[in-house]
Amino acid sequence: MVWSSRVTTISLEMAVPGLVGVWLDRRLGTGMLLVVVGVILGFALGMWHLIKLANPTNPPGHQKKPPEETK
């Protein structure tokens, strides 16, 4: 169940910015400018999330401990 939610989240991160760009382009009449920006932004966000998920040194839900104070 956890992996299905992660895959769904990443796929929505990649698709939604492009769809918002389509909607804004139609509303503002800006051609395909915002679609391109949305697709690039969505791809970058999705890839960043995939890389973060695949990083074995920082698993999801892992909280780094704050540095100990030295006296």
VOPAGU-2260 file (C-alpha; in pm, 1 decimal, decimal comma):
REM VOPAGU-2260
SITE   aa  ch    i         X         Y         Z
SITE  MET   A    0       0,0       0,0       0,0
SITE  VAL   A    1     287,6     234,7      77,3
SITE  TRP   A    2     449,8     188,9    -265,4
SITE  SER   A    3     123,4     244,4    -450,7
SITE  SER   A    4      78,2     579,0    -276,4
SITE  ARG   A    5     439,0     675,1    -355,4
SITE  VAL   A    6     399,1     586,1    -723,7
SITE  THR   A    7      68,0     773,2    -740,1
SITE  THR   A    8     222,0    1079,3    -575,7
SITE  ILE   A    9     518,2    1087,1    -813,9
SITE  SER   A   10     298,7    1038,3   -1120,9
SITE  LEU   A   11      69,5    1320,8   -1010,0
SITE  GLU   A   12     372,4    1542,1    -945,1
SITE  MET   A   13     475,2    1485,5   -1306,1
SITE  ALA   A   14     130,1    1523,7   -1465,3
SITE  VAL   A   15     -48,5    1798,5   -1271,4
SITE  PRO   A   16     186,2    2091,1   -1354,7
SITE  GLY   A   17     146,1    2019,6   -1727,1
SITE  LEU   A   18    -232,8    2001,8   -1694,3
SITE  VAL   A   19    -237,3    2327,1   -1498,3
SITE  GLY   A   20     -26,3    2477,7   -1777,8
SITE  VAL   A   21    -284,1    2366,2   -2037,0
SITE  TRP   A   22    -564,0    2518,7   -1832,6
SITE  LEU   A   23    -376,8    2846,3   -1780,4
SITE  ASP   A   24    -278,0    2868,6   -2148,5
SITE  ARG   A   25    -639,9    2831,0   -2254,8
SITE  ARG   A   26    -752,8    3083,8   -1996,3
SITE  LEU   A   27    -481,4    3341,0   -2065,9
SITE  GLY   A   28    -432,1    3273,3   -2437,7
SITE  THR   A   29     -55,9    3235,5   -2408,9
SITE  GLY   A   30     -15,1    2962,3   -2671,4
SITE  MET   A   31     187,4    2669,7   -2540,7
SITE  LEU   A   32     422,8    2862,4   -2312,1
SITE  LEU   A   33     280,0    2755,2   -1976,8
SITE  VAL   A   34     234,8    2394,4   -2090,7
SITE  VAL   A   35     607,1    2373,4   -2162,7
SITE  VAL   A   36     692,5    2537,6   -1829,5
SITE  GLY   A   37     454,4    2303,2   -1646,7
SITE  VAL   A   38     591,0    1991,1   -1816,1
SITE  ILE   A   39     951,0    2088,2   -1738,3
SITE  LEU   A   40     862,4    2175,4   -1379,1
SITE  GLY   A   41     664,6    1852,2   -1334,0
SITE  PHE   A   42     943,3    1640,1   -1479,7
SITE  ALA   A   43    1204,1    1806,1   -1257,1
SITE  LEU   A   44     987,9    1769,3    -946,6
SITE  GLY   A   45     908,0    1405,0   -1019,9
SITE  MET   A   46    1271,5    1316,4   -1090,7
SITE  TRP   A   47    1385,5    1492,2    -773,4
SITE  HIS   A   48    1130,8    1290,7    -575,2
SITE  LEU   A   49    1239,0     964,5    -743,5
SITE  ILE   A   50    1605,9    1033,3    -667,9
SITE  LYS   A   51    1520,3    1120,8    -309,1
SITE  LEU   A   52    1319,3     798,7    -279,3
SITE  ALA   A   53    1599,3     587,2    -426,8
SITE  ASN   A   54    1870,0     733,6    -201,2
SITE  PRO   A   55    1955,1     453,9      46,2
SITE  THR   A   56    2121,0     690,3     294,1
SITE  ASN   A   57    1800,1     888,0     347,2
SITE  PRO   A   58    1495,3     656,5     343,6
SITE  PRO   A   59    1143,5     811,8     339,9
SITE  GLY   A   60    1020,8     901,4     685,0
SITE  HIS   A   61    1376,2     907,8     821,8
SITE  GLN   A   62    1439,1    1209,7    1037,7
SITE  LYS   A   63    1795,0    1326,2    1078,4
SITE  LYS   A   64    1890,6    1386,7    1438,2
SITE  PRO   A   65    1994,7    1741,5    1520,2
SITE  PRO   A   66    2364,4    1776,4    1596,2
SITE  GLU   A   67    2455,5    1726,7    1960,0
SITE  GLU   A   68    2565,0    2034,2    2144,5
SITE  THR   A   69    2927,8    2024,0    2246,3
SITE  LYS   A   70    3033,3    2172,1    2575,6
